[in-house]
Amino acid sequence: MVTTPRFWAQDLLHFWFRALSPQARFANDPAIDAAIADRFAPLLGPIAAQPLTELAKDRDTLRAAILLFDQVPRNAFRDSAQAFAYDDLALALTRVALHRGWDRGLDRDARQFLLMPLMHSEDRVVQRESVARFTALGSSYIRSFAVAHARMVWRFGRFPHRNAVLGRVSSAAEKRAVAAGNHW
């Protein structure tokens, strides 16, 4: 088990932005999910137990922590409630990064993943900010995903595709939305 924040942070940033292709980062691929689960899921508990000040002591550690709590669970625990278990922490870390201006100077790819917890939030106000910030990235493709996520939350107050794994009852309209392909 890796214990020093600097080591795990650099390892995760290298893996995510250099070892994985942009397409692989969004793929529903059991081999990629297994690699992420084996390598990084064991860090979730120990790193989450660290004080926020430790995770936010420098930009790279904070960026890695956002990836760890936002993206790693989505791969490692796909199709389970655990995939969303660290969303609040990821969002809190994104807030710290934005407050400090640590999104500035990052390339679009790095900024996109720093902002992802906004897109993954089931809060309507946060979704407004998500659309604004993803629009500012200057990619209509990336913006389209932010808008699609926001529309779902604005319409239902949540992401219906999460209902089954979170033990929530879906309305008929939510079921139709999921059946129409409104899930990620």
Order of alpha helices (4+ residues) and beta strands (2+ residues): alpha-alpha-alpha-alpha-alpha-alpha-alpha-alpha-alpha-alpha-alpha-alpha
